[in-house]
Amino acid sequence: MLRDRFTADMKEAMKAGDKRRLGAIRLIQAALKDKDIEARGNGKDPLSDEEILALLQKMVKQRQESIAMYEQGGRTELAQQEKDEVEVISSYLPKQMDEAETRAAIEEAIAETGASSMKDMGKVVGALRAKYAGRMDFGRASGLVKDMLPKG
């Protein structure tokens, strides 16, 4: 389970004196705790591993946006800190699918859902999210789904 891995890695980082890794793992655990509290408030169970992977992807995306803004603003030290966090967070994500794998998965999802037009895009993306959470960039995948669905 990912939660156990975060705890073990945090202890290891503390022992090794790796402040960079320790800080990033603490950020992950804080975000996870916030989401668990939110879920409990809505009467739901704590996050599953798939939901944790989606949270980690969101954290990476937020940091990549920050990196771009810091670099535009000439704040290289802050950009580097964000890059370090991305590196640690990404280490918990499964290998990301490449373009060819993503296209194949989309074709499969279109066939499985029987999608025949753009109005079925939600069904296709939903099927992809259920099957490939943490492994697929859904921002990029949505654009590919649009391109691959028949116009109509």
N, C-alpha and C positions, 0 to 999 in steps of 0.2 A: 504494500500500500504506500502511496506517495507520502502520506502524513508521517509515517514511521521513518521514511528516508530523509525527510526534511529535518526531523529531530536528530537522527543519527549524524547527518552531515553538519548540523549546527554544532553539535558536541565536538565533532572532529575539527571543525574550523576554529572553535574556541581553543582546543588543545594545541593546535598548530599555530595559533596567533595570526590566522589569516583574516584580518579585519574586513577586507573587501568582500570575501565570500560570506563571512558571518553577517555583514550588513545586508547583503542581498537576500540571504535566507530569512533573516528577520523580517524584511519587507514582504516576502512571500507569505510568511506565517501571519503577519498582521492583516494582509489582504484576505487571507483564508479565514481568519477569525471573524473579520467584518462580514464576509459572505455567509458564514455559519450562523452568526447572530441574526442576520437578515432572514435566512431560511427558517430559523427557529421561530422568529416573529411571525412568519407566514404559515407556521404549522407544518413545515417540511423537515425532512431529515437533513443531517449535515451533508455537505457536498460529496458527490461520488468522485472517483478518480477521473472520469470523463469530464465532469464539471470543473475539476481542479485544472485539468489540461487546458480547458477553454479559458479559465481565469489566467493561467500562465501566458497563453497566447496574447490575451488582451494586455497583460502587463508588458510584454515584449513590444507590442505595437505602440503602446503609449510612450515607451522609452525611445523607440525609433523616431517618433514624431518629435520628441524633446531634443534628441540628438540633432536633427535637422535644424531646429530653431536655435539651439545653442551655437551650432557651427555658423549659421547665418549671422548671429550676433557677436561672433568672435570670442565666445566663451568656451575655449577648447578644454579647460580643466573640468567644466561641468559636463561637456559632451563626453569626455573620457570616462567620467564617473558613470554616466548612463550606459556607455558601451560595456563597461565592466559588469554592470547589473544585467544587461542583456545576455552577456556571455554565461553568467551563472544561471539565470532563469532558463535560458535555452537548453542548458545541460539536463534539465528535467523533462524536456519535451522529446517525444519520439522523433526520429528522422523525418524531416518534412518531405512531402511528396514533390517530385519534380513535375514539370509541365506535362510530359507524356503520361505519367501515372495519374495526374489530375484529370486530364482529358478522358482517359479510359474509365476512371471512376464516375465521371459525369455521364458518359455514354451509358454505363451500366445503370446509373440512377434514373436516367431518362427512360430507359427500357423498363425498369422495375416499377416505376410510378405510372407508366403509360402517358407521360407528359406529351402533349401534342401542340402546345402553343405557349406564348409568353405568360398567359394567366396561370400556367402550371409551374412557374418558376419557384414559387414558395414550397411546393411539394418536393421538387427536386433538391433544393438547397436543404430542406429539412431532413431528407433522406441522407444527404451527404454529411450533415452535422452529426446525425445519429451514428453513422458508421465510421467517420474519419476525424472525430474531434481530436484536436491536438496535433494532427498530422497534415492538415490541409489549411492553406491560407484562404479563408472563405471570402475575403475581399476580392482577391484575384479570381477565385472560383466563380463568384457571382457573375463577373464579366464574361467568363468563358461559357457559363450556362446560358446567358443571354445570346451569345454568338451561336451556340450549338442548338438552341431550341428553334423549331420552325417559326417563322414570323407569321402571325395571323390572328 
